[in-house]
Amino acid sequence: MQHVAVIGAGSFGTALANVLADKGCEVDLYARRQEQADEINRDHTNSRYLPDVTLHAGIRASADIAEVVRDKKWVLVVTPSSVFRDTLQRMRPHLDPDVRVAHATKGFDLDTGQRMTEVMEEVLAEIDPGRFAVISGPSHAEEVSRRIPTTVVSASRSQRTAEGFQDLLMTPYFRVYTNPDVIGTEIGGALKNIIALGAGISDGLGYGDNTKAALMTRGITEIVRLGVSMGASQMTLTGLAGVGDLIATCTSLHSRNYRAGFALGQGKSLQEVLDQMGMVVEGVRATKAAYKIAAERGVEMPITDALYNLLFAGKSPRVAVEDLMGRRRSHEMEEVASAVPLTWES
């Protein structure tokens, strides 16, 4: 029996702990607040993040991060990107030298623009990077916790590590594929949150399916542009960790990013939306990070630019859409038109 630590008792961390317990693993779950740990242990519920869900009775929660990670060979970190680095630093002195660590955080380190595995390689420098992995894909915690069929990706530069987490998490309702493309898996998960904000704004403004379909499709183009410039495989970005996650996040009320965008489209301010949500909206931070990375790399991302100006420069949602629609005319396949034989007949 594997003994696994899950760091982060938010909605997805708790859902993954449930999957692992269903698989027969011994699961220790780190909760930041003692009262939350007490509720999980006493009532087998996590009412703030997963209301009306009964958790596996075998999950043991603790507010002591050292206790949770000590002597574990497998650790999953599922925290917001804003506290990811600090969480790793607090874990580090207590980690087993032979540990393998995966994360399921969909975002960037805002101060540095680093992906989460880059942060892991920096903070946990004494651990072989081949022992790191990322878990990502279309996986709303509300559905995973109710054992609704879900598929995700386990990506690592090491096949052994990717397959190790695959074996840990595979259940009849939770299917895991492997992929060696860590960069693409992380980029897809982070950037789709930006497009989900846009999809929510579109619906909040009362626009129709045409608008949202266009936004999602051109959003994929932006994800691929930036991802490939950072070393991602285009194939990964059209798979579960890219297009798959984008579809789920842009079309579901489970998505915090979609709901936040919807409220923005209805006229609420960003601060009002964040206060109302009461939980992390990764797309807001991702927009700021991606805007900066794209500028540094000279990558054109008009949807991301529009959302940045809406979120941080006071542009109204409707004007942002008008500006996108009024851009210069272009070829749909402008990146590949010169390389692929797509020619006009006249």
N, C-alpha and C positions, 0 to 999 in steps of 0.2 A: 504493500500500500504506500502510495506517495504522500508525503507531507508537504503541503503547499502553503505559501503565504500570499495573501492578496492585500495590497496596500491601497486603501481608499474604499470607504463604505458609502460612496455615492450610489447612484442608480446602477451604473454599469459594473462597478466593482462588486457590488452586492450580487448582481445577476451572474457574473462570472464565478463568484464564490459558490453560488447555488449549482451551477453547471458542474464544477469540480466536485462538490459534495455528492451530486447525483452519480458522478463517475466512480465514486467510492474513495476519493481522496480524503485525507485528513486536512481540514481547511482552517487556518487561522486568518482572521480578517481584521485589519487595522482600521479602527474608527477614530477620528480626531477627537470626538467628544465622548466622555465617559458615559453620559446618559444614553447616547446612541448605542454604545457597546452593550450596556445593560439591557436595553430593549431587545436587541437582537438575541442575546443569550436567554433572556427570560421569556419573551413572547414569540420569538422566531419571526419577528416583523421588523421592517425598516420603514416606518410610516411616513416619514418626511419624503423619502425618495421613491419608494415603491409601495404606495398605499394599496391595501386590499390584497397583498401578496403574502402567502405563508412561505417562509424560508425553510430550507432543509434543517432539521434539528441538529445535524452534526456540525454546523458552522459555529466556530468559537470566535467571538469578537473580543478585542482588547484595545484599550487606548494607549498601550505601551508598545511603541514601534520596535524597540529592541527585543522584547519578548516575542513578537510576532515573527520577526525575520530570523531569529537565532536558530542555527543548526538546520536551516531549510536549504534544500538543493534546488528548489524551484520557487521563484518569486514573480508575481505579476503586479506591476505598478499601474494603478488606474486612478490618477489624480488629475485635476485641472492643470493646464500648462503653466499657469501662474505660480504654482507651488511645487512644480515637478523637481526643479533643481534643489530646492531646500529639502524636499522629502528624501531625495537620494543622499544628500549630505548627512541627514540624520540616520539613515539606514546603514551607511557605509561602515562604521566601526563594528557593526554587529553581523555583517554578512559572512557566510561560510566561504572560504577560498574557492571552493568548487561549485559555487552557485551558478545557475543560469537565470537570467532576468529578462522578462518580457514586459513591454508596456502596451497600454491600450489608450494612450492619450493622443487626441487628434488636434494638434496645434503646433505652434512654434514657441521657442523661447523669445519673448518680445525684446529683451535687451540686446541679444546677440543675433537674432534671426536664425539660430540653429534649430535643426530638427531634434526630436527627442532622443534619438539614438546618439546623435553627436554630443548632446549633453551627458548622456550615460557614459560615453567613451572618455569624456573630460573628467567628470566627477568620480567615476569608478575606474580610474585609469589602471589600477592594478589587476583588473579582470580582463581576460582575453575578449576582445570585441566579438569573436565568434560565439560567445556565450550569451549575446544579446539578441532579442527578437522583438518584433512588433506584431500585435494582433489587431486587425482592422477589417472593416467591411460593413455591409448593411445590417446593423444589429441593434435595433432599439431595445434598450434594457427592459422596457415594459413588456415586450413580446418574449424576449429570452427568458425572463423570470417566470413567464407563464408556459414555458416549454413549447412555444410555437416554432416550427421548423425555421432554422436560421443557418446561413453559411458565411464564413469569414475566411481570412487569410492569415497564416502564420509565416512571417517573412524574417529571414536571417541570412547573413552571409555564410553561415554554417548549416549544411543539410541536417546534421545531427541535432542541432538546436531547434531548427524549424520543425522537424519531425517529432522532437521530444515534446514540444508544446502542442503539436497536433494530436499526439497520442493522449496527452493529459486531458484535453478539452473535448475530444470527439465523443458524442453521445448520440442516441437515436434522433434527437431533435437539434443538435448543434454540430454541424459538419464543418470541418476545417481543411482548407487546401494549403499547400505550401508554395512558397515563392522565394527565390533568392534576391529579389529586387527590393531591398529595404527602403531605398530612397523613394521609389514610385509608390510603395505601399503607404509610406508616411505622408507624402505630398498629396496623394489622392484624398486621404482622410482629413487633412487639414484644410485644403482649398475648397472642398465641397461645401464646407460650412459657410463660406463667403457667398457662394451661389445660392445656398438655401436661404440666406438672409434676403437676397434679391428676389427669390421666388415668393417669399412671404410678403415682401413689399408690393410686388405685382398684384398679388391677390388682395392685399389690404387696400390698394388703390381701386379695386374693382375691375381690373383688367381681366381678360379671358384666358382660355387655354392656349390660344395662339401666342400670346405674349410670353406666357410661362414656358411653353415649349421652345420658343426662340431663345429665351434667356438660358434655359438649361443646356441647350445644344451649343450655343456660343460660349457658355460657361465651360463646357468640356474642352472647347478649343483653347481657352485661356489656361486651364489646368494643364493640358498637354504642353502648351508653349513653355510655361514656367518649369514644369516638371522635367521636361527633356533638357532644358538649359541647365538644370541642376544635376543631371545624370540619371534621371529616371527612364525606364523603358515605356514607350508609348503603349505597348501591349498591357502592361500592368495598369495603366491609367484607364484603359477601356475594359478592365475586368472588375471583379467584386470590390476591390479597394478604391476604385475610381468611379466609373459610371454606376456600378451597383449601389455604392454608398450615396452617390449623388441623387439617384432616383428616390431612394428611401427617405433621404433627408429633405428633399424639395417637395415631397408630396404628402407628408404625414404630419398630423397634429401632435404626434409624439415628439417631434423635433423642436427643441428649444430655439434653434436658429430660425426655423420657419416661423414659429409663433412670435418671436421677437421682431422679425421682418414684417409680419402681418400688422403688428401693433404700430410699427413705424409708419407703414403705409396708411394707417388710419389716422395719422397725425400726432401720435405721441412722441415726446422727445426721447432721445437715447437714455437719459438718466431715468426718466419715468419707466421706461421699458425694463431696464436692468433692475430697478427697485421692485417692480411688480413681479418679475420672474423669480427672484429670490435664489436663483441657481446660475451657474456659469453659462454664459453664451460665448462659446469659443470663437464663433464667426467674427465677433467684434475685434478681438485681439488678432485673429488671423488676417483680417482685412488690413490692419495697420502693418503687420509684419510683411505680408505679401506685397503691399504697395511699395514698401521700401526695397525689398529684394528685387522686384521687377524693375524698379528705377535703376538700381545698381547694375543689373544685368542687361539693361536696354531691351526688356521684353514688353511688348505691347499687351496691356490687359485693360481694355476700356471698361468692362463691367466692374472690375475691382477698383479702378480709378473712380468711377461714378459712386460706388458705395463708400469709398474713403471720403469723398467730398460731402456725401450725405451725412455720414456718421460724425466726421470730425471738422468739417468746414462749413456747416450750416446750410448746405444746399437742400432744397425741398425735394421730396421723392419724385414729384411729378416733373419738375425741371430736370432732374437727373435722367429720367426716362426720355424726355424730349431731346436732351443733349446726345444721348446714345443713338436715338433714331435719326438725328441730324448730322451724324458723322459723314465724312467723305465716302463716296461710293467705293466699293472694292470687290474683288473676286472672292467668292466664298472659300475657295481652297487656295488662298493667296500664298500660304507657306509652301505648298507643294506644286503649284501650277506650273512652275518652271522646270520641275524635276520629273513630273509624271505626265505622260502623254494625254493630257486633257486639252484637246485643240478645238477651236471653232471651225465650223464648216464654211462659214462665210464672214 
